Amino acid sequence: IYRLPTEAEWEYACRAAASTPHLCGYDYYLEQPSHRLGLGQANTREARWGQTSPVGQYPPNALGFRDMHGNVAEWCEDELTWGSPLRVVRGGSFQEAAAFCRASYRDGNNPADRYPFVGFRVALVRQGAARPEALLGPLSDL
């Protein structure tokens, strides 16, 4: 089954499965987690591309995921707030400053609207598999 990731799944993938408060204190999860995002690490406003860059252009995180910061903000399955028509987007985009492309930043958009700076990645779920939040709880609480 292919679907949008939940917000917890997205954050787990972005943070490269970090499981300690020390590791979760980093804002950017790349080959080497960092509190600063350099120009060669993500497509943000500071990179000055002014548009999306080819997928995989930037270094992966420890789990091998690329482009979790910047390029396009990514849709998640969750509502921004309970009952809201807005859905969560994570990761920031090429139009945003690096400060808004960090692992903990969240925003919301209406799924009926279309934007050149919002995209998605899919989660592949094996039938009968438990979701990570059912096993770990919300990662934002770490």
N, C-alpha and C positions, 0 to 999 in steps of 0.2 A: 504494500500500500504506500503510495506517495502522497504526501500532504505537506502543508506549511509546518515548520517546527513551532512548538510552544515557545513562549518567551524563556522559560527555564531551560529548555533544550538549546535554544540559540545561545544563551549566556554560558552554558556548560561548554559548548563547542568553542565559543569565542575565548573563554578563559582557559582553554586547553585542559579541562578537567582539574584545574587547581582546587586543592582541597583544604588548604590551610589559610588562616586569616592573613599571614604574611604574603603568600602568593597572590591572594585575592586583593591585596592592597594596590597592585599595579593597575594602571589604567589601560595599558596597551599590551596585548599578548601576541608577541611575534616569536621568532626563534629565541630571542632573549627578551623576556618581559621588561617593560620600561615604563617610566613615568613621563617620558617625552616621546613624541612621534616625529621621526626625521622625514625629510622630503622623499627619500628613497624607500620609505616603508609603507606608504598608503597614498591613495588619490584623495586629497583633501583640497580645500580652497587654497592652501599655501602651496600646493604642488603646481597650481596654475594650469592644469589641463583644460579646465572649463567644460569638461564633458566626461563621460565615462571612459575608463581605460580598458584595454583588453583584460579579460579575466585571467588571473594567475600572474599578473605583471609584478606583484610584490611578494616578499618572502612569506612563507607559511608560519603558522604557530606550531607549538609542540605536538599537536595532533595532526598536523598536515593541512589544516584549513587555511585557505588564502582569502585575502580581501574581506576579512571580518571587520576591518576599520576602513571607513571611507568608501569611495567609488559609488555605491548606491546603498541607501538605507534599505533594510530588508524587512519585508512583511513577516509578522508572526501570527499565529493562530488566535492569540488572546485579544480580548477587548481591552482598550486603554484603561477604562474603569468599568465596573460592573454595570451592564445595561447601556453602555455607551455605543453609539454607532461607529466610533473610531476604533481602529485596530492598531495594535502596537507595531511600531517600526523600530529597528535597532541598527546600530553600527555607523550611523551618519552617512554623509554622501560627499561627492566632489564639490558641492556648493557650500559645505559647512567648514568652519574652522576645525582644526584637529581636536580642540577641546571638546567638541560635540561628537567626536567619532570614537570616543573611548568605550570600554566594555560596559560601564554602568549607565551610560546615557540612554534614555528611552524617550520616544516621542510617539505621536499617533496621527494617523491620517484616515480619511474616509475611504473605504475600499472601492466606492463607486467613482472616485476621482482618479485621474491618471496624471502621473508626474514623471519627468525624464530622470529624476534622481532617486526613484524608489523602484526596487526590484525584489527578487526573492531567491531563496535557495530552497530546495525540497529536502524533507526528511524521508528516508526509506524505513518503513516499519515492517518487521516480520510479524506475521499474524501470531497473536498470543503473547507478544513481547510487552513487558511493562515499560511505561514511560519513565525517564530518569527522575522526574520530580516525585513520582510515586515511591521511588527508592531512596532519594536523597533529601527531599524537601526543597523549598525555593533556594536557589543559590545566592540570591541577593542578600540572604540573611547571614552569610558567612562573614 
